[in-house]
C-alpha cells in the first residue's frame, strides 16, 4: 500500500489487467473491432498483449482493424521515407467476440455447467460458444 495525499491506495502489479468484464481474447479467434460509433470491422486476433509493461496487457491486436499512419524518414534500413500504414492495438473494451450462430459481434455471458465448469454464452441468442 502506498500513501497518496494522506490516503492509502493498493499498488497495482505489472501483469494485472483492467477490471473489465470482457472475455480474454484467444489467438486466431474472430473478433469485431468498434472503431467509431458507426464503423465496425472484423478480424482475427494476432496478438493479445502488445506492451504488457506499459498498459498491463489490456490491449489486443486484431488484423485489418485500426490502421494508423506513421511518417518515417529515410534511414539505413529503409531507403525510402514516407507515410507507412500499419495496424495498432485496440483496448479490450472496444472488441466484441463474433458469435458463430448470430454471425455478428455480441456481448458474452458466463454459464456454470453441470460438471462445475464454465462456458461463454452469447447474450443475443443464448448459444454456447466453444473456444480453442
N, C-alpha and C positions, 0 to 999 in steps of 0.2 A: 504494500500500500504506500502511495506517495501523497504528500500533503500539497495541495494547491489552494492558495488563498485561505488557509485555515480549514479546508475541507479535505478529508481523506478519501482518495479515489483508488480503486483497484488498478493495478498495472496490467496492460494487455500483453499477452505473449506474442511473439513474432508470427507464429503459424495460426493464430486464432482468426477465424473468419467472422464476417459480419453476422448479426443475429437475424438474418432473413429466413423466412420460411420457404426456401426455394430448394428443390432437389439438386444435388451436386451433379454438374454436367459430366458425362462419360464420353471418352473419345469415340469419334466416328458415329455419334448419335445425331439425329436430325432435330435441329432447334430453329426457332423463329426469332429473329432479332427485331426489337422495336426501336427503330431509329428516330422517328418523329411521330407525331400524332396520327398522321395519315400514311406513313411509309413503313412497310414490314417486308423483311427479306428472309428467305430460308437458306440454311446452310448446315454443313456438318461441322462438329466441334473438332478443331485442330489441336488446340492446347488449352488446358484448364487453368493453370496458374502461371501467368506470364512473368510476373515480377513478385514473387512471394514475399520478399523482404520489404518492398515498398508498400504494396496495397493489400497485404495479408492474404493473398491468394483468392480474392473475391472477384477476379476478372476472368473472362473466358474469350478465346479467340475463335470466332466462327468464320468459316471460309465464305467468301463472296459477300460479306456483310461488313459495313462500317469502314469504307475506304477513306484514307487520309492522303494528303499530298505533301511531300517533303521537297524543299528546294535544296539542291546539292551543288557544290562547286566541283569543277574538275580536279581530280587528285591522281595519285599514282595508281590506285586500284581502279578507279572509274575515270576513264579518259574523257568521257563526255559528261558535262554537268547538265542540269536542267531540272525539270519537275518530275519527281518519282512518285508514283501512286502505289501505296501498299496498304495492307489490312491492319487495323488497330483493334485491340481488345475492347470488349463491352463489359459493363458491370453485370453481375449475375442477375440483378433485379430487372434488367432490360432484355432478357431472353426467356422464351417460353418453349417447353418441350412440345413437339408435334405429336398429337395422338394419331396412331395408325388407323383408327376407326373413323374419327371425325375428319381427319386429314387437314387439321388446322392447329395452330398453337393455342393451347388451353392451360388453365391453371391446374395444378395437381394437388391431390389429397393423399393421405396415408390411410391404409386399412389394415387392421390386425386380422391375420388369417387364423384358421382353427389350430394349426400346428404351433402357433406362437410367433410366427414370422410376420414381417410387414411387407406390404406391396403398395406401389403407386397406383392411384386411381384417377382417371380423368374426371374433372368436376362437371364437364358439359354432358358427357354421355354415360358416365359410370363404368366405363371399360377399364379393366385391369391392364396395366402396361408392363410388359416384360422388358427387363433391362439386361444389357450384356454383362 
